[in-house]
Amino acid sequence: MVPAMIPDSLAFPSPPPASLTADQLRARVLHRDEQCFVIDKPAGLAVHKAGRITDHLELYLPHLAEPDGEPPKLAHRLDRDTAGCLILGRMPWALKRLGQMFAAGHVEKTYWAVADGIPAAEAGVIDLPLLKKIEAGAARSSWTILPDPAGQPAVTEYRVLGTGNGRSWLELRPRTGRTHQIRVHCAALGCPLTGEPFYGPERRPPGNLHLLARSVAFRMAFEYEPVSAIAPAPEHMRDALSACGWRGE
């Protein structure tokens, strides 16, 4: 299976707009304190402007600002089609601290995914370096992520939580944070994610990726309380999760 090249400006039609009203965004707040927010990012909404993307999360972050205050800013990123826990810093110190914690692996991240296929082992570690390959074309540049010994180290722990209809419900814990890491690692395992547009056996329009940033846990400093947040399963994943044994918890 050869991964598809991903244009900087996608040739596929964009998914329906995922614009958020102030009330809708506030309803997606999973955690809030003086330092940060954790929100439940909807699938299909990019976190920032890129290429032809004009509707993105940063447009709506002022809805979370205090009167006459600054809006929170992204502490990290999620793919456009990934749903779930996204951390926002509320002040420069918090953003710097969160950046340090992500770089040091001090933010615990757990993902849920539904994959087409069932791993041979019920649990394991995928240790597979990843390389970003860029190809410049006449109209626009394209890129993809490839397993390559010359790439950056990338490690993902996985566990099978359930199976059904030839699919598996996976819990994934990335030890590193490479672009598309979980998606490429699952494809390399022989289990591309359901709805995968680029790393599966066939190319599909984006917008239905079955990948959820299920939870985050971290502590900004010893003088602050630990933070933990859990995102609910998005609507587009629930049928596939249920077929693999999920009971709606």
DRENDO-1510 file (C-alpha; in Angstrom, 1 decimal, always signed):
<recs>
REC; n; res; u; v; w
REC; 1; MET; +0.0; +0.0; +0.0 .
REC; 2; VAL; +1.5; +3.4; -1.1 .
REC; 3; PRO; +0.3; +6.4; +1.0 .
REC; 4; ALA; -1.5; +9.0; -1.1 .
REC; 5; MET; +0.2; +12.4; -1.5 .
REC; 6; ILE; -1.7; +15.1; +0.5 .
REC; 7; PRO; -2.0; +18.4; -1.4 .
REC; 8; ASP; -1.4; +21.5; +0.7 .
REC; 9; SER; -4.7; +22.6; -0.7 .
REC; 10; LEU; -6.9; +19.5; -0.7 .
REC; 11; ALA; -8.4; +18.5; -4.1 .
REC; 12; PHE; -11.3; +16.9; -2.3 .
REC; 13; PRO; -14.4; +19.0; -1.6 .
REC; 14; SER; -14.4; +20.3; +2.0 .
REC; 15; PRO; -16.7; +18.7; +4.6 .
REC; 16; PRO; -19.7; +20.8; +5.5 .
REC; 17; PRO; -18.8; +23.9; +7.5 .
REC; 18; ALA; -18.4; +23.2; +11.2 .
REC; 19; SER; -18.8; +26.8; +12.3 .
REC; 20; LEU; -19.4; +27.2; +16.1 .
REC; 21; THR; -21.6; +29.7; +17.8 .
REC; 22; ALA; -20.4; +31.1; +21.2 .
REC; 23; ASP; -22.9; +28.8; +23.0 .
REC; 24; GLN; -21.8; +25.8; +21.0 .
REC; 25; LEU; -18.1; +26.3; +21.8 .
REC; 26; ARG; -18.7; +27.0; +25.5 .
REC; 27; ALA; -20.7; +23.7; +25.6 .
REC; 28; ARG; -17.6; +21.9; +24.4 .
REC; 29; VAL; -15.5; +23.1; +27.3 .
REC; 30; LEU; -14.3; +20.0; +29.2 .
REC; 31; HIS; -12.1; +21.8; +31.7 .
REC; 32; ARG; -11.4; +25.4; +32.6 .
REC; 33; ASP; -9.1; +27.0; +35.1 .
REC; 34; GLU; -6.9; +30.1; +35.4 .
REC; 35; GLN; -4.2; +28.6; +33.2 .
REC; 36; CYS; -5.9; +26.7; +30.4 .
REC; 37; PHE; -9.0; +25.2; +28.8 .
REC; 38; VAL; -9.5; +21.7; +27.5 .
REC; 39; ILE; -12.2; +21.7; +24.8 .
REC; 40; ASP; -13.8; +18.9; +22.7 .
REC; 41; LYS; -12.8; +19.9; +19.2 .
REC; 42; PRO; -15.4; +18.7; +16.6 .
REC; 43; ALA; -14.2; +16.6; +13.7 .
REC; 44; GLY; -14.1; +18.4; +10.4 .
REC; 45; LEU; -12.9; +21.8; +11.9 .
REC; 46; ALA; -9.3; +22.7; +11.4 .
REC; 47; VAL; -7.5; +24.3; +14.3 .
REC; 48; HIS; -6.0; +27.1; +12.2 .
REC; 49; LYS; -5.9; +28.6; +8.7 .
REC; 50; ALA; -4.0; +26.7; +6.1 .
REC; 51; GLY; -4.2; +26.6; +2.3 .
REC; 52; ARG; -7.8; +26.9; +1.2 .
REC; 53; ILE; -9.1; +26.5; +4.8 .
REC; 54; THR; -11.0; +29.6; +5.8 .
REC; 55; ASP; -13.2; +28.2; +8.6 .
REC; 56; HIS; -11.1; +27.2; +11.6 .
REC; 57; LEU; -11.1; +27.0; +15.4 .
REC; 58; GLU; -9.0; +30.1; +16.0 .
REC; 59; LEU; -11.8; +32.3; +14.6 .
REC; 60; TYR; -14.0; +31.2; +17.5 .
REC; 61; LEU; -11.6; +31.3; +20.4 .
REC; 62; PRO; -12.6; +34.9; +21.3 .
REC; 63; HIS; -15.9; +33.3; +22.4 .
REC; 64; LEU; -13.9; +31.9; +25.4 .
REC; 65; ALA; -12.3; +35.2; +26.4 .
REC; 66; GLU; -13.2; +37.2; +29.5 .
REC; 67; PRO; -14.7; +40.6; +28.9 .
REC; 68; ASP; -11.9; +42.8; +27.6 .
REC; 69; GLY; -9.5; +39.9; +27.9 .
REC; 70; GLU; -7.4; +38.0; +25.4 .
REC; 71; PRO; -8.7; +34.8; +23.8 .
REC; 72; PRO; -6.9; +31.5; +24.7 .
REC; 73; LYS; -4.4; +30.2; +22.2 .
REC; 74; LEU; -3.6; +26.7; +20.8 .
REC; 75; ALA; -1.2; +24.8; +23.0 .
REC; 76; HIS; -0.9; +22.0; +20.4 .
REC; 77; ARG; -2.8; +20.8; +17.3 .
REC; 78; LEU; -5.1; +18.1; +16.2 .
REC; 79; ASP; -5.7; +17.0; +12.6 .
REC; 80; ARG; -8.8; +18.6; +11.0 .
REC; 81; ASP; -10.7; +15.3; +11.0 .
REC; 82; THR; -9.7; +14.3; +14.5 .
REC; 83; ALA; -12.2; +14.9; +17.2 .
REC; 84; GLY; -11.7; +15.4; +20.9 .
REC; 85; CYS; -9.4; +16.9; +23.6 .
REC; 86; LEU; -7.6; +20.0; +22.6 .
REC; 87; ILE; -5.7; +22.1; +25.2 .
REC; 88; LEU; -5.7; +25.9; +25.0 .
REC; 89; GLY; -3.4; +28.2; +27.1 .
REC; 90; ARG; -4.9; +31.3; +28.6 .
REC; 91; MET; -1.7; +33.3; +29.2 .
REC; 92; PRO; +1.9; +33.4; +27.8 .
REC; 93; TRP; +3.4; +31.5; +30.8 .
REC; 94; ALA; +0.8; +28.7; +30.4 .
REC; 95; LEU; +1.5; +28.4; +26.7 .
REC; 96; LYS; +5.2; +28.2; +27.3 .
REC; 97; ARG; +4.8; +25.7; +30.0 .
REC; 98; LEU; +2.5; +23.5; +28.0 .
REC; 99; GLY; +4.9; +23.6; +25.1 .
REC; 100; GLN; +7.7; +22.4; +27.4 .
REC; 101; MET; +5.5; +19.6; +28.8 .
REC; 102; PHE; +4.5; +18.3; +25.3 .
REC; 103; ALA; +8.1; +18.3; +24.2 .
REC; 104; ALA; +9.1; +16.4; +27.3 .
REC; 105; GLY; +6.2; +13.9; +27.1 .
REC; 106; HIS; +4.6; +15.1; +30.3 .
REC; 107; VAL; +1.1; +15.4; +28.8 .
REC; 108; GLU; -0.6; +12.0; +28.9 .
REC; 109; LYS; -2.7; +11.5; +25.7 .
REC; 110; THR; -5.0; +8.7; +25.0 .
REC; 111; TYR; -6.8; +8.2; +21.7 .
REC; 112; TRP; -9.7; +5.9; +20.6 .
REC; 113; ALA; -9.9; +4.7; +17.0 .
REC; 114; VAL; -11.9; +2.3; +14.9 .
REC; 115; ALA; -9.7; +0.5; +12.4 .
REC; 116; ASP; -10.5; -1.7; +9.4 .
REC; 117; GLY; -8.9; -4.9; +10.4 .
REC; 118; ILE; -7.8; -6.6; +13.7 .
REC; 119; PRO; -4.2; -6.6; +15.0 .
REC; 120; ALA; -2.6; -10.0; +15.4 .
REC; 121; ALA; -1.7; -9.1; +19.0 .
REC; 122; GLU; -4.2; -7.7; +21.5 .
REC; 123; ALA; -1.6; -5.2; +22.7 .
REC; 124; GLY; +1.8; -4.0; +21.6 .
REC; 125; VAL; +4.1; -1.1; +20.8 .
REC; 126; ILE; +4.6; +0.3; +17.3 .
REC; 127; ASP; +8.1; +1.6; +17.0 .
REC; 128; LEU; +8.4; +3.0; +13.5 .
REC; 129; PRO; +10.3; +6.2; +12.5 .
REC; 130; LEU; +8.3; +8.5; +10.3 .
REC; 131; LEU; +9.6; +10.8; +7.5 .
REC; 132; LYS; +7.6; +13.7; +5.8 .
REC; 133; LYS; +8.1; +13.5; +2.0 .
REC; 134; ILE; +7.4; +16.6; +0.1 .
REC; 135; GLU; +6.9; +16.8; -3.7 .
REC; 136; ALA; +6.6; +20.1; -5.4 .
REC; 137; GLY; +4.2; +20.2; -8.4 .
REC; 138; ALA; +3.4; +22.8; -11.0 .
REC; 139; ALA; +0.2; +23.8; -9.4 .
REC; 140; ARG; +0.8; +23.1; -5.7 .
REC; 141; SER; +3.1; +21.1; -3.4 .
REC; 142; SER; +2.0; +17.8; -1.9 .
REC; 143; TRP; +3.3; +15.7; +1.0 .
REC; 144; THR; +2.9; +12.4; +2.8 .
REC; 145; ILE; +4.2; +10.7; +5.9 .
REC; 146; LEU; +6.2; +7.5; +5.3 .
REC; 147; PRO; +7.7; +4.9; +7.6 .
REC; 148; ASP; +11.5; +5.4; +7.1 .
REC; 149; PRO; +14.5; +4.4; +9.2 .
REC; 150; ALA; +15.9; +7.9; +8.4 .
REC; 151; GLY; +12.8; +9.6; +9.8 .
REC; 152; GLN; +12.0; +11.0; +13.3 .
REC; 153; PRO; +11.5; +8.4; +16.1 .
REC; 154; ALA; +7.8; +7.6; +16.5 .
REC; 155; VAL; +6.4; +5.2; +19.1 .
REC; 156; THR; +2.7; +4.3; +19.8 .
REC; 157; GLU; +1.4; +1.9; +22.3 .
REC; 158; TYR; -1.9; +0.2; +21.4 .
REC; 159; ARG; -4.5; -2.1; +23.0 .
REC; 160; VAL; -7.5; -3.7; +21.4 .
REC; 161; LEU; -10.6; -2.9; +23.4 .
REC; 162; GLY; -13.1; -4.8; +21.2 .
REC; 163; THR; -13.8; -6.1; +17.8 .
REC; 164; GLY; -16.7; -6.6; +15.4 .
REC; 165; ASN; -17.5; -6.8; +11.7 .
REC; 166; GLY; -13.8; -7.1; +10.8 .
REC; 167; ARG; -13.0; -3.9; +12.7 .
REC; 168; SER; -11.2; -3.2; +15.9 .
REC; 169; TRP; -11.7; -0.6; +18.6 .
REC; 170; LEU; -8.3; +0.6; +19.6 .
REC; 171; GLU; -6.9; +2.5; +22.5 .
REC; 172; LEU; -3.7; +4.3; +21.5 .
REC; 173; ARG; -1.1; +6.1; +23.5 .
REC; 174; PRO; +1.5; +8.0; +21.5 .
REC; 175; ARG; +4.8; +8.4; +23.2 .
REC; 176; THR; +5.9; +10.9; +20.5 .
REC; 177; GLY; +3.9; +13.5; +18.6 .
REC; 178; ARG; +4.7; +13.2; +14.9 .
REC; 179; THR; +2.3; +14.4; +12.2 .
REC; 180; HIS; -0.2; +11.7; +11.4 .
REC; 181; GLN; +1.6; +9.3; +13.7 .
REC; 182; ILE; -1.4; +7.2; +14.8 .
REC; 183; ARG; -2.8; +7.1; +11.3 .
REC; 184; VAL; +0.4; +5.9; +9.7 .
REC; 185; HIS; +1.3; +3.5; +12.5 .
REC; 186; CYS; -2.2; +1.8; +12.3 .
REC; 187; ALA; -1.9; +1.5; +8.6 .
REC; 188; ALA; +1.6; -0.1; +9.0 .
REC; 189; LEU; +0.0; -2.5; +11.5 .
REC; 190; GLY; -2.3; -3.6; +8.6 .
REC; 191; CYS; -5.3; -1.9; +10.3 .
REC; 192; PRO; -5.9; +1.6; +8.6 .
REC; 193; LEU; -8.4; +3.7; +10.5 .
REC; 194; THR; -12.0; +3.6; +9.3 .
REC; 195; GLY; -12.6; +6.6; +7.1 .
REC; 196; GLU; -8.9; +7.1; +6.4 .
REC; 197; PRO; -8.5; +9.2; +3.2 .
REC; 198; PHE; -4.8; +8.9; +2.7 .
REC; 199; TYR; -3.2; +5.9; +4.3 .
REC; 200; GLY; -5.8; +3.2; +3.6 .
REC; 201; PRO; -6.1; +0.8; +0.6 .
REC; 202; GLU; -8.3; +3.3; -1.3 .
REC; 203; ARG; -8.5; +7.0; -1.4 .
REC; 204; ARG; -11.6; +8.5; +0.2 .
REC; 205; PRO; -12.8; +12.1; +0.7 .
REC; 206; PRO; -11.9; +13.5; +4.1 .
REC; 207; GLY; -14.5; +14.0; +6.7 .
REC; 208; ASN; -15.3; +10.6; +8.3 .
REC; 209; LEU; -12.1; +9.7; +10.1 .
REC; 210; HIS; -12.7; +7.4; +13.2 .
REC; 211; LEU; -10.1; +8.9; +15.5 .
REC; 212; LEU; -10.8; +10.6; +18.8 .
REC; 213; ALA; -8.4; +12.3; +21.2 .
REC; 214; ARG; -10.2; +10.6; +24.1 .
REC; 215; SER; -8.4; +12.0; +27.1 .
REC; 216; VAL; -5.6; +14.2; +28.3 .
REC; 217; ALA; -4.0; +14.4; +31.8 .
REC; 218; PHE; -1.2; +16.8; +33.0 .
REC; 219; ARG; -0.1; +19.0; +35.9 .
REC; 220; MET; +1.1; +22.5; +35.1 .
REC; 221; ALA; +3.3; +22.6; +38.3 .
REC; 222; PHE; +3.3; +21.2; +41.8 .
REC; 223; GLU; +1.3; +24.2; +43.1 .
REC; 224; TYR; -1.5; +23.5; +40.7 .
REC; 225; GLU; -4.1; +20.7; +40.8 .
REC; 226; PRO; -3.8; +17.9; +38.2 .
REC; 227; VAL; -5.9; +18.4; +35.1 .
REC; 228; SER; -7.7; +15.6; +33.4 .
REC; 229; ALA; -10.4; +15.6; +30.7 .
REC; 230; ILE; -12.3; +13.0; +28.7 .
REC; 231; ALA; -14.1; +13.7; +25.4 .
REC; 232; PRO; -17.3; +11.9; +24.5 .
REC; 233; ALA; -17.4; +9.7; +21.4 .
REC; 234; PRO; -18.5; +11.8; +18.4 .
REC; 235; GLU; -21.7; +10.9; +16.6 .
REC; 236; HIS; -20.0; +9.6; +13.4 .
REC; 237; MET; -18.0; +7.0; +15.4 .
REC; 238; ARG; -20.7; +5.6; +17.7 .
REC; 239; ASP; -22.2; +3.0; +15.4 .
REC; 240; ALA; -18.8; +1.5; +14.6 .
REC; 241; LEU; -17.7; +1.6; +18.3 .
REC; 242; SER; -21.0; -0.1; +19.3 .
REC; 243; ALA; -20.4; -2.9; +16.8 .
REC; 244; CYS; -17.0; -3.4; +18.5 .
REC; 245; GLY; -18.5; -3.7; +22.0 .
REC; 246; TRP; -18.7; -0.1; +23.2 .
REC; 247; ARG; -21.6; +0.4; +25.5 .
REC; 248; GLY; -21.8; +4.2; +25.5 .
REC; 249; GLU; -19.6; +4.9; +28.5 .
</recs>
